[in-house]
Structure formats: C-alpha cells, structure tokens
C-alpha cells in the first residue's frame, strides 16, 4: 500500500510539472454574447504552456443552476489566442463525450478545422463556423496548439477550472482537480433548446458626446433565441458615478424614464434598439468615472442568465506621458534592436523610458529591483516591452517597429489621466540625505473609492548608462537602479492634491553603474496594480536637486540595524542552508523568496514568528519538492518592522557533491 501511495505521489508531482503559466494583463477581452456559452470571465488572466492539446467540456445539464436537462444547438466556436506570432497551425476539434473524455474517434468527431499561422487572429478571437448544427447535452471543444514559453500560449481566466482540461501522456486531466483554477477562453456559438422564450442582452454601446457635460444615449442589441414572438420586454438601467446616480431623461419633456419598453421581438431575430432620438443622459461637467448596470426583463423568459450587462468607463481629459518599460539584456542583439526601433519613434517630451536588467549575468546592470519589476509583469524572457502598463510586446521580431509605433501613437492620442498637474523637487545635504517632494492634483475629477484603493505610487532611481561596455554607444538607455518607495492607501479627491515626501541617501542606498550620480534621476509613477495601467509618470534629474535645504538629520531618522547571513555559502546539498535574520527591532513574519538565474521564483519560505532573530531553512528543493540544479540563486528577504516592509537581497551558490 505504501508503495502505491509513493507512486501516486510521484505521478501527481510529475503531472503538476507538465504544464505551467505566467500571468497576463488581466484585461477584459471583447466578446460577443450572441448566444455564446463559456466558462471563462472574458479576462485574459493567464497564459498557459507545456502541452500541445487543451480542451473544454461543455455540460449543459449543469450549465445553469436549477435546470436538470438542457440541450444546446451548436453552430460554431470561438477561441482566443494571445501571443504575437506562431510557427505552428492550430486545430480546433468539436466532438462528443466519451466517459468524461473527448471522443476523438472517427465517429466521435463532429467537426474539425485547421487554422494556419497566417490566418490566425492574435490577441483576438478566432471564429469557427460549423458546416451544420449539432444538438446535444454535452460537447467537447479541443484545441491542438503546440505551446512554449515565448510566443505560443493558451489564454485563460483565473476562475474555477472545473471545465477545462489539458493533455498529458494520452489523457485529458482536469485543471481544477490538479489545483489549477483556470478556464480557457474557448466558447461555443448557437442556441439553447428550451420551452418558452429566451432573450439575451447581447451588448450595450453609446452614441453622443462622451465628454464632460456631454449628452449620451444607450444603444442595445437584444436577441430572441426562441421560436415565438416576445412581447412586453423592457430594460432597466442604473447609471452612477461617485457623486450620484444620473437619470435617463426624455428629450421632449425632460421627464425621467424609469425603464425602456421594447417593441415586440420576432422569433430568432437580433434587434438593435437606438433610443438616441428620444432619451439621453446628461453627463457631469467635471470629468468622472461612470458605471452602468443594465437588466433585460421579460416575465416569460426561461433563461435569464444573459439578461444583465455591466459597463465601466473613465471619462478623463488630461493627456499623459507614455511610460515605456523594457526588460532587456546587455550584449544582446534583440535588445539593441528594441532600443534602435524605439529611438526612431519616441518623442522625448511625451514619453519616459525605463529599462530593467533582470538577468543575473548582466552585472553591473543587473539589480534585484529590476528583477522584482520583471516579476510584477510576469515576464518570461528578454526582450519585452510594456507601454503604459497594459500593452505587452514579447520578444523582438520583424514587425516589432510597426507594432510598437501603432500602440505608442494610439496611447499618445487616446490615453488620458485624471491627474491635472504634478510638481516635484528635491533637497540634499552634505552627507547625501535627500528629501524628494512630489505633489499632484486630480483637478475636478470624481473617482470611485475602489479605484483609488487599487492605486500605488512608485518612486525609483534610474541612471543614464549610455556608452558603457555591453550597451550601444549612440542611444540613451535609462536603467533602473533602486526602488525607493511604494505608497498605497492614497487619499485622493477633487478638492485636495496628493503629496508625499520620500527620503533616501544617494551615497549609501544604491550603487551607480557609471560611478556618477549626475547621470541619475528620480522617476515616479502612479499605477493601478490590478489592471497595471499607468496614470502618471515623470522624473526629476539629480542635477536639479537643491543643496543644503534638507530638514531631516541623521538623528531624526528612525534607524534600526538589520543583518542577513546565509551559510554555508557555497551550499553543497549537505544538511540545510540557513538564512539568518537579526534585527535591533522586532520583526514580524519574515519571508524568503528564492529565484533561479532565469529570474523564476522557485521557493518561498515564511516564518510565522515575531522576534529579533529568525532562522529560515532551505533544503535545496523547489515548491514541487524537486532538488534544484547547480548554480547561482538570488534570495529576497522581506521583513516587516512596524508598518514598514524592508527588503534585502543575497546571492548563494549551490553545488552538488560528487
């Protein structure tokens, strides 16, 4: 019995290593609700790789709660493909169920279609229309697509996982059963076969002037999926902003409209309802965020799950700089191509570039703060480009320049912020203490409190490292050196500006690459940590610092002594590696995150104790209990002292004994 348990455990560990993912942008992907069925949330949260076949099981008897038997008439499918390019084709197979596995026999396959790389829609939906309709209570949608860590992935929403499967050694394993809460972005087109009526509120759009004080009107698309005419359906709308709810108003009378009564809807018809000739919303004069909740109501509707719609949008008016972040390597042709292409496109007055050297061998350019930022975006390789936090370009390829230019110019034209203005200055004394002061105003913009709660204000040091060996000499390259501060819990409203004072020492807190702080700048930005969107970015050169006006002194700064020691180092897999943390103040629950030379997190160790001295132990194994390979590893030691998080970094060398 013990032997069987050991074999089972080893098999489970092996299975968990067969696939992996990295986090995507989390952005909502546009999806048509025209009788689509799916288990994802329309969010591109994760990019999966590691096998060549992925599947979703559609079980309509369990699709809606309270309905024990439900058939679906399938007409086609949609598959969302992330990435930028592919060298392999994608095969989409629609098939029957065979004892909780896709029936891939000749009799079980209902439809199959190959999509060649030149015909793929990347970062978009790929539409597949079946040659005929198929009706059943269970279907499988299988996508054969070779995946890797750089260009070819499968997209998923971070939810449930009970309906998605991956192929391993000839068997399709369930994601949730293997602790993966992910649903692939696969959908079916068609209609439910039900008694009575079935209406869907497919989409909501707007016409009018989407500007402060503008007038806008809703446009709805509603589909009748049933074979009979539908009467007496109506639409309710809640249109709110942080200040109050806005009423839908009749143009002719100025009276408030509580709901919109729809005319009779013919069977199997999709109808657009444009009420702009009779109804409108008057937007506030000041810029604001808005949220709209729409509900389609019909007493005879037997399936109401697709009868609601939520829409959120920011009505900001101020232009913002484009924040370009690059994960790059020294002595790397592709990274140099990225810099060359960008230098031909960027406008220095309307953009700011920051480069992360997150590759261990890239000293002196490498630093652990760059590695942290690399992981913040869940990147997997070099080079990579992120524009304003949300637009990723992974790798360098022949179309890089065109894609970068397209995204950059669109951001210049369309990207707006609620920040009306920002100012900053810095003072320093003869022992290198710096007070950096920043203030920005959000003008008259109304913001939701949950939006504010998700914002973080970052302050970092960057250095112009142009002309140093390993980098091109003809391009300005701004490299990240040091993350000074991360501030959350911002108090923002349209009545008071936000201000912060950040202290650091420009002699002791970080090391420059060129040896000259005159090449350094403070760069600061405001970012949504959920969507990753950047709403403000700016910088202040060290050469503009003001001498002699620092109000703080070393005696006024709350100082505590803290040391981190790792032993034995090198570590030869004999016994345990000790990470010893000693502090002059009480430390709460320190953690150690261990990264390999590729920058991948392989192990996280945490102590639940509170005290002045902590010893955390590592046995040279990763999170899957596998012994790691020889090489250099980076350890990030985080300790919480009071309300402050302190981070220290150490390297160690692991050597297996012969």
Secondary structure, 3 states (H helix, E strand, C coil): CHHHHHHHHHHHHHHHCCCEEEECCCCECCCCCCCEECCCCCECCEEEECCCEEEEEEEHHHCCCCCCCCEEEEEEEEEEECCCCCCCCEEEEEEEECCCCEECCCCCEEEEEEECHHHCCECEEEEEEEEEEEEECEEEEEEECCCCCCCCCEEEECCCCCCEEEEECCEEEECHHHCCCCEECEEEEEEEECCCECEEEEEEEEEECCCCCCEEEEEEEEEECCCCCECCCEEEEEEEECCCEECCEECCCCCECCCEECCCECCCEEEEEECCCCEEEECCCCCEEEEEEEEEECCCECCCCCCEEEEEEEECCEECCEEEEEECCCCCHHHHHHHHHHHHHCCHHHEEEEEECCCCCCCCCCCHHHHHHHHHCCCCCCCEEEECCCEEEECCCCCHHHHHHHHHHHHHHHCEECCCEEEEEEEECCCCEEEEEEEEECCCCECCHHHHHCEEEEEEEEEECCCCCCCCCCCCCEEEEEEEEEECCCCCCCCCCEEEEEEEECCCCCCCCCCCHHHEEEEEEEEECCCCCEEEEEEEEHHHCEECCCCCCHHHCCCCCEEEEEECCCECCCCCEEEEEEEEEEEEEEEEEEECCCCCEEEEEECCCEEEEEEEEECCECCCCCECCCEEEEEEEEEEECCEEEEEEEEEEECCCC
